[in-house]
Amino acid sequence: FEPGSIVKPLSISLVLDKNKTNLKELFFIHNKGNKNKKGEYPRGMYKVGRWIIHDDHRLKKRYITLKDIVVFSSNIGTLILAQRLSGEEFYHGLKKFGLSQKTGIDLTYEQKGLIHTLQQYKTGENHRRNNIFKATDSYGQGITVTFMQMLKAYSVFNNDGKFTTPKIVNNNTKLVYTQVIKTQTANIMKTFLIKTVQ
């Protein structure tokens, strides 16, 4: 399935893990225009090449924090962050989280899902242009995943930045953990995800 916004924490974690943002940074979400009666600015709009990308929510502020990007599920905030990664960092980062690969779950006929190619993620990099594949994939559109891939990827936030292969049947095999992101990054994202639910 096309996962949508549940991919955002993965993309943002990759940027945070590479020290290409910090918790104090503010992001302009391109929500120009006048406030409505509730005090909310228009939804943000951001152009990448010939495509215009929108945010889904109206906010009462023009600049938001990293936490706000997760809590308010900002497409624009997420894609701005994703552009800070090279095509190679973004591609290998998604792979490291297990996207487009079998999880190794104990069921037959597991699907792999699809992400774009390394070459597609590198398009325009030499000219410092925003990349539409990084943009849309960073917020989960244009790719496919399985439920088990996302379960495995999200386990990173509860296991100090490590994941393990999910099991359908408890066969008493020892779990093997693989470090995906730094413990600190995982704990920050876990806090953001709790705030999102609250």
C-alpha positions, 0 to 999 in steps of 0.5 A: 500500500502507499503509506502516506504520512506514516513514513514522515518519522523515518524521513525526518529521523534520517535528517536528524541522525545526520545532524542536518537539523536540530530541535531549535530550528524553525521552518517556514511552511509557506502558508502565505496569506491572511488568517481566517476567523480561527486565526489560522493561516492558509494551508502551505504551498511549496513548488518542486519543479512543476509540481505544487505540494500542499499541507493538509492542515491550517496552522496559527503560525508561519514557522514551526519546529521539528516537533511541530512537523511531526505532530501536525504532519507537515508535508512541506516541513518534511520535504524541506528536510528531505532535500538536505539529504543527498540522493544516496543518503535518502535512498540508503536510509530508506533501505536501512529502515527496511523499505523495498526489502523483505522483512524475513518474517516467517510467512511465505510470499512476502512482498517487497514494496517499491521505492524510487531508484538511487538515480531518481533520488540524485536527479538535480543534485549537481545543480542543487535543485529540489528533487520531486522523488525525495519530496513525495517519498519523504511523506509517503506518496509514490512508494509502496510498503507492507504492514510488516515493513512499517511495523519493523521500521517503527520498532526502531523508535522503541528499541534505542534505534535498532530493529528486529524481524517481526515474528508471527509464531513464537518459535523461541529463536533469539532476536537479532537487532540491527542498529538503524539510527542513533539511540538519541535520534530514536528517543527524540522521535519516540517523544514526538510520536507520543506528542502526536497521539496526545 
